[in-house]
Amino acid sequence: MKRILFVCHGNVCRSTMAQFVMEELVRRAGREGEFAIDSAATSREELGNPPHYGTVGKLRREGIPVGHHRARQLRRDEYDAWDHIVYMDAENARGVARILGGDPDGKVSRLLDWAGRSCDVADPWYTGDFDATYRDVLAGCEAMLAAL
């Protein structure tokens, strides 16, 4: 079983979008039994909140089921539980490093690096552009699934 944790700042926009997109890609590929997928935040700002309405709306328009999720923060003791800890942008990378205290097994990566793009996933919290975020997330998740 491959265990993937997606991480962003608040765990209400990008990481939850990536979680639900990857779950759907895995389901469509008939590989549900091969993966465990979740998401978390680097901050405590949104703890307990559901996914952002913009994320929910975009995923529904794309035909991607939105599961039950409440924002939670990544914990240092989770490191060994995940094969891949996938962040969205440079700020998240710093937050993940702060929380985990290191990455001795090389589990931490940026989502769009999987797609061969050395850039961050667009943050709809600031831009309001959930379409751009979805395009980035989909590209990263498709490439990641193909690689795994």
C-alpha positions as YAML, in Angstrom:
chain: A
units: angstrom
residues:
- id: 1
  name: MET
  ca: [0.00, 0.00, 0.00]
- id: 2
  name: LYS
  ca: [1.25, 3.45, -0.96]
- id: 3
  name: ARG
  ca: [0.44, 6.10, 1.63]
- id: 4
  name: ILE
  ca: [0.21, 9.72, 0.43]
- id: 5
  name: LEU
  ca: [-0.34, 12.82, 2.54]
- id: 6
  name: PHE
  ca: [-1.00, 16.12, 0.74]
- id: 7
  name: VAL
  ca: [-0.10, 19.27, 2.68]
- id: 8
  name: CYS
  ca: [-0.90, 22.97, 2.29]
- id: 9
  name: HIS
  ca: [-1.17, 25.94, 4.64]
- id: 10
  name: GLY
  ca: [-4.72, 25.55, 5.97]
- id: 11
  name: ASN
  ca: [-5.91, 22.16, 4.67]
- id: 12
  name: VAL
  ca: [-9.10, 23.63, 3.23]
- id: 13
  name: CYS
  ca: [-8.18, 24.45, -0.40]
- id: 14
  name: ARG
  ca: [-5.25, 22.86, -2.21]
- id: 15
  name: SER
  ca: [-4.40, 19.82, -0.09]
- id: 16
  name: THR
  ca: [-8.01, 18.74, 0.18]
- id: 17
  name: MET
  ca: [-8.43, 19.26, -3.56]
- id: 18
  name: ALA
  ca: [-5.37, 17.07, -4.17]
- id: 19
  name: GLN
  ca: [-6.67, 14.45, -1.75]
- id: 20
  name: PHE
  ca: [-10.04, 14.15, -3.47]
- id: 21
  name: VAL
  ca: [-8.58, 14.35, -6.99]
- id: 22
  name: MET
  ca: [-6.05, 11.61, -6.24]
- id: 23
  name: GLU
  ca: [-8.71, 9.44, -4.61]
- id: 24
  name: GLU
  ca: [-10.84, 9.77, -7.74]
- id: 25
  name: LEU
  ca: [-7.95, 9.09, -10.13]
- id: 26
  name: VAL
  ca: [-7.06, 5.99, -8.12]
- id: 27
  name: ARG
  ca: [-10.70, 4.86, -8.14]
- id: 28
  name: ARG
  ca: [-11.02, 5.37, -11.89]
- id: 29
  name: ALA
  ca: [-7.83, 3.34, -12.40]
- id: 30
  name: GLY
  ca: [-9.29, 0.51, -10.29]
- id: 31
  name: ARG
  ca: [-6.41, 0.81, -7.82]
- id: 32
  name: GLU
  ca: [-8.25, 1.78, -4.61]
- id: 33
  name: GLY
  ca: [-6.70, -1.08, -2.63]
- id: 34
  name: GLU
  ca: [-3.20, 0.17, -3.40]
- id: 35
  name: PHE
  ca: [-3.44, 3.61, -1.81]
- id: 36
  name: ALA
  ca: [-4.22, 5.42, 1.44]
- id: 37
  name: ILE
  ca: [-4.64, 9.16, 0.87]
- id: 38
  name: ASP
  ca: [-5.19, 12.04, 3.30]
- id: 39
  name: SER
  ca: [-4.33, 15.71, 3.70]
- id: 40
  name: ALA
  ca: [-3.16, 18.08, 6.43]
- id: 41
  name: ALA
  ca: [-2.09, 21.65, 7.15]
- id: 42
  name: THR
  ca: [1.12, 23.29, 8.24]
- id: 43
  name: SER
  ca: [-0.83, 25.90, 10.23]
- id: 44
  name: ARG
  ca: [-3.52, 25.76, 12.89]
- id: 45
  name: GLU
  ca: [-5.66, 28.53, 11.37]
- id: 46
  name: GLU
  ca: [-8.40, 26.37, 9.86]
- id: 47
  name: LEU
  ca: [-8.39, 23.40, 12.26]
- id: 48
  name: GLY
  ca: [-11.75, 21.61, 12.23]
- id: 49
  name: ASN
  ca: [-13.09, 23.48, 9.21]
- id: 50
  name: PRO
  ca: [-14.49, 21.68, 6.16]
- id: 51
  name: PRO
  ca: [-13.02, 22.14, 2.68]
- id: 52
  name: HIS
  ca: [-13.37, 25.65, 1.24]
- id: 53
  name: TYR
  ca: [-16.60, 26.20, -0.71]
- id: 54
  name: GLY
  ca: [-14.54, 27.13, -3.79]
- id: 55
  name: THR
  ca: [-12.75, 23.78, -3.68]
- id: 56
  name: VAL
  ca: [-16.02, 21.93, -3.15]
- id: 57
  name: GLY
  ca: [-17.71, 23.78, -6.02]
- id: 58
  name: LYS
  ca: [-14.84, 23.20, -8.46]
- id: 59
  name: LEU
  ca: [-14.59, 19.50, -7.66]
- id: 60
  name: ARG
  ca: [-18.33, 19.03, -8.04]
- id: 61
  name: ARG
  ca: [-18.25, 20.75, -11.44]
- id: 62
  name: GLU
  ca: [-15.50, 18.32, -12.46]
- id: 63
  name: GLY
  ca: [-17.49, 15.30, -11.24]
- id: 64
  name: ILE
  ca: [-15.10, 14.53, -8.40]
- id: 65
  name: PRO
  ca: [-16.68, 13.35, -5.15]
- id: 66
  name: VAL
  ca: [-15.91, 15.42, -2.07]
- id: 67
  name: GLY
  ca: [-15.54, 13.24, 0.99]
- id: 68
  name: HIS
  ca: [-15.93, 14.21, 4.62]
- id: 69
  name: HIS
  ca: [-12.85, 16.05, 5.82]
- id: 70
  name: ARG
  ca: [-11.98, 18.49, 8.58]
- id: 71
  name: ALA
  ca: [-8.78, 20.49, 8.51]
- id: 72
  name: ARG
  ca: [-6.04, 19.11, 10.71]
- id: 73
  name: GLN
  ca: [-2.39, 19.88, 11.27]
- id: 74
  name: LEU
  ca: [0.51, 17.66, 10.28]
- id: 75
  name: ARG
  ca: [2.26, 16.11, 13.29]
- id: 76
  name: ARG
  ca: [5.92, 15.15, 13.66]
- id: 77
  name: ASP
  ca: [4.97, 11.65, 14.78]
- id: 78
  name: GLU
  ca: [3.24, 11.02, 11.43]
- id: 79
  name: TYR
  ca: [6.44, 10.95, 9.39]
- id: 80
  name: ASP
  ca: [6.83, 7.16, 9.51]
- id: 81
  name: ALA
  ca: [3.15, 6.62, 8.60]
- id: 82
  name: TRP
  ca: [3.48, 8.10, 5.09]
- id: 83
  name: ASP
  ca: [5.43, 7.07, 1.99]
- id: 84
  name: HIS
  ca: [4.96, 10.47, 0.34]
- id: 85
  name: ILE
  ca: [4.35, 13.83, 2.01]
- id: 86
  name: VAL
  ca: [3.47, 16.18, -0.83]
- id: 87
  name: TYR
  ca: [3.32, 19.95, -0.34]
- id: 88
  name: MET
  ca: [1.99, 22.68, -2.62]
- id: 89
  name: ASP
  ca: [4.41, 25.63, -2.38]
- id: 90
  name: ALA
  ca: [7.65, 26.95, -0.91]
- id: 91
  name: GLU
  ca: [5.91, 28.25, 2.21]
- id: 92
  name: ASN
  ca: [4.48, 24.78, 2.82]
- id: 93
  name: ALA
  ca: [7.96, 23.28, 2.38]
- id: 94
  name: ARG
  ca: [9.24, 25.46, 5.22]
- id: 95
  name: GLY
  ca: [6.24, 24.54, 7.38]
- id: 96
  name: VAL
  ca: [6.66, 20.82, 6.72]
- id: 97
  name: ALA
  ca: [10.38, 21.04, 7.55]
- id: 98
  name: ARG
  ca: [9.60, 22.94, 10.77]
- id: 99
  name: ILE
  ca: [7.02, 20.38, 11.88]
- id: 100
  name: LEU
  ca: [8.88, 17.23, 10.85]
- id: 101
  name: GLY
  ca: [12.36, 18.42, 11.78]
- id: 102
  name: GLY
  ca: [13.85, 16.82, 8.67]
- id: 103
  name: ASP
  ca: [13.25, 14.31, 5.90]
- id: 104
  name: PRO
  ca: [15.80, 11.52, 6.40]
- id: 105
  name: ASP
  ca: [13.99, 9.10, 4.07]
- id: 106
  name: GLY
  ca: [13.35, 11.54, 1.21]
- id: 107
  name: LYS
  ca: [9.55, 11.32, 1.49]
- id: 108
  name: VAL
  ca: [8.80, 15.03, 1.10]
- id: 109
  name: SER
  ca: [8.18, 16.49, -2.37]
- id: 110
  name: ARG
  ca: [6.40, 19.33, -4.14]
- id: 111
  name: LEU
  ca: [3.33, 18.24, -6.11]
- id: 112
  name: LEU
  ca: [4.18, 19.88, -9.43]
- id: 113
  name: ASP
  ca: [7.71, 18.45, -9.38]
- id: 114
  name: TRP
  ca: [6.01, 15.09, -10.11]
- id: 115
  name: ALA
  ca: [4.75, 16.64, -13.37]
- id: 116
  name: GLY
  ca: [8.19, 17.98, -14.29]
- id: 117
  name: ARG
  ca: [7.20, 21.54, -13.44]
- id: 118
  name: SER
  ca: [9.41, 23.42, -11.01]
- id: 119
  name: CYS
  ca: [6.69, 25.69, -9.67]
- id: 120
  name: ASP
  ca: [4.14, 25.99, -6.92]
- id: 121
  name: VAL
  ca: [0.45, 25.06, -7.09]
- id: 122
  name: ALA
  ca: [-1.60, 28.23, -7.50]
- id: 123
  name: ASP
  ca: [-3.17, 29.27, -4.18]
- id: 124
  name: PRO
  ca: [-6.87, 30.08, -4.61]
- id: 125
  name: TRP
  ca: [-7.10, 31.51, -1.09]
- id: 126
  name: TYR
  ca: [-5.42, 34.62, -2.49]
- id: 127
  name: THR
  ca: [-6.32, 34.45, -6.18]
- id: 128
  name: GLY
  ca: [-9.88, 33.10, -6.01]
- id: 129
  name: ASP
  ca: [-8.98, 31.11, -9.16]
- id: 130
  name: PHE
  ca: [-9.96, 27.55, -8.31]
- id: 131
  name: ASP
  ca: [-9.76, 26.63, -12.01]
- id: 132
  name: ALA
  ca: [-6.01, 27.31, -12.11]
- id: 133
  name: THR
  ca: [-5.53, 25.41, -8.87]
- id: 134
  name: TYR
  ca: [-7.47, 22.47, -10.23]
- id: 135
  name: ARG
  ca: [-5.34, 22.38, -13.39]
- id: 136
  name: ASP
  ca: [-2.17, 22.34, -11.29]
- id: 137
  name: VAL
  ca: [-3.49, 19.72, -8.87]
- id: 138
  name: LEU
  ca: [-4.74, 17.47, -11.67]
- id: 139
  name: ALA
  ca: [-1.42, 17.65, -13.54]
- id: 140
  name: GLY
  ca: [0.53, 16.80, -10.39]
- id: 141
  name: CYS
  ca: [-1.77, 13.99, -9.29]
- id: 142
  name: GLU
  ca: [-1.92, 12.40, -12.76]
- id: 143
  name: ALA
  ca: [1.87, 12.42, -12.99]
- id: 144
  name: MET
  ca: [2.25, 11.08, -9.48]
- id: 145
  name: LEU
  ca: [-0.19, 8.23, -10.09]
- id: 146
  name: ALA
  ca: [1.59, 7.34, -13.34]
- id: 147
  name: ALA
  ca: [4.94, 7.26, -11.51]
- id: 148
  name: LEU
  ca: [3.61, 5.11, -8.70]
...
